Amino acid sequence: MLIYTLMVLTQFVTQNPSIYDFSFTSIDGKKINLADFKGKTILIVNTASNCGYTKQYKDLQALHSQKKDLVIIGFPANNFGDQEPGANEEIQEFCEKNYGVTFLLAEKVDVKGKNISPLFAYLTQAPNSDFTGDIKWNFEKFLINKEGKLIHRFRSAVNPLDKSIVSKI
């Protein structure tokens, strides 16, 4: 099954090099089509509430407030050190209470492994100028241009307000 899934994803990446064919469920249960964001720059981040990088929520929110045309989507994941054990409601409450998060949050997903979200299976293999392959830790960032192409990936340690990100938005 895994080999078949990888073959299908490889074919999909080759034939459809855009994220606009994907959708996800928001943390409050609404289906969101990424095609709704055509013409906008998107920053996708895998997040966790109990991580050393969790404070990046504050800077993601600041970036969201500064760049009105930027769509930021946080995808909570519990794939690294059991650092996102809570349910969707708990995650949403934590983000709002502690960081004032108003940017879009998805329901909790897997960003690696056998149950990887199709979106993250695509993003980790999509060509870009930086690197491909598995996510190494929480708060990796994927910058999508207005045409729906992944143009840059940033590892966890790169702060959302770092000029290496902001200059490319």
Residue pairs with C-beta under 8 A, 6 or more apart in sequence:
2 114
5 121
9 118
9 121
9 122
9 125
10 125
12 21
12 122
13 122
13 125
13 126
17 126
17 127
17 149
18 147
18 148
18 149
19 34
19 42
19 119
19 122
19 123
19 144
19 148
19 150
20 33
20 34
20 35
20 38
20 148
21 34
21 35
22 33
22 34
22 118
22 119
22 122
23 31
23 32
23 33
23 34
24 31
24 32
24 34
24 73
24 75
24 106
24 107
24 109
24 117
24 119
25 31
25 32
25 106
25 107
26 32
26 104
26 105
26 106
26 107
27 76
27 88
27 91
27 92
27 105
27 106
27 107
28 88
28 92
29 107
32 104
32 106
34 42
34 119
34 148
37 71
38 146
38 148
39 146
40 69
40 70
40 71
40 146
41 67
41 69
41 70
41 71
41 143
41 144
41 145
41 146
41 169
42 70
42 71
42 72
42 73
42 143
42 144
43 60
43 63
43 70
43 71
43 72
43 73
43 141
43 142
43 143
43 144
43 160
43 165
43 169
44 73
44 75
44 119
44 123
44 141
44 142
44 144
45 56
45 60
45 72
45 73
45 74
45 75
45 139
45 140
45 141
45 142
45 160
46 74
46 75
46 76
46 77
46 79
46 111
46 120
46 135
46 138
46 139
46 140
47 54
47 57
47 74
47 75
47 76
47 77
47 84
47 105
47 138
47 139
48 54
48 76
48 77
48 78
48 80
48 83
48 84
48 138
48 139
49 76
49 83
49 84
49 86
49 91
49 94
49 95
50 82
50 83
50 84
50 85
51 80
51 81
51 83
51 84
51 137
51 138
51 139
53 137
53 138
53 139
53 156
53 157
54 138
54 139
56 139
56 159
56 160
57 74
57 95
57 98
57 99
57 101
58 99
59 159
59 160
59 161
60 72
60 74
60 101
60 103
60 160
61 99
61 100
61 101
61 102
61 103
62 160
62 161
63 70
63 72
63 160
63 161
63 165
63 166
64 70
64 72
64 102
64 103
67 166
67 169
70 169
71 103
71 104
72 103
72 104
73 103
73 104
73 105
73 106
74 95
74 101
74 103
74 104
74 105
74 106
75 105
75 106
75 108
75 109
75 111
75 117
75 119
75 120
76 84
76 88
76 91
76 105
76 106
76 107
76 108
76 109
77 84
77 108
77 109
77 110
77 111
77 138
78 84
78 85
78 108
78 110
79 110
79 111
79 112
79 113
79 135
80 137
80 138
83 138
84 91
84 108
84 138
86 94
87 108
88 107
88 108
91 105
91 108
92 105
95 101
95 105
109 117
109 119
109 120
110 116
110 117
110 120
111 117
111 120
111 135
112 120
112 124
112 134
112 135
116 124
120 135
123 142
123 150
124 132
124 133
124 134
124 135
125 132
125 133
126 132
126 149
126 150
127 150
128 150
128 151
128 152
128 153
129 151
129 152
130 152
130 153
130 154
131 153
132 153
136 155
136 156
137 155
137 156
138 156
139 156
140 153
140 154
140 155
140 156
141 153
141 154
141 158
141 160
141 165
142 150
142 152
142 153
143 150
143 151
143 152
143 153
143 154
143 165
143 168
143 169
144 150
144 151
145 151
151 168
152 165
152 168
154 162
154 164
154 165
158 164
158 165
159 165
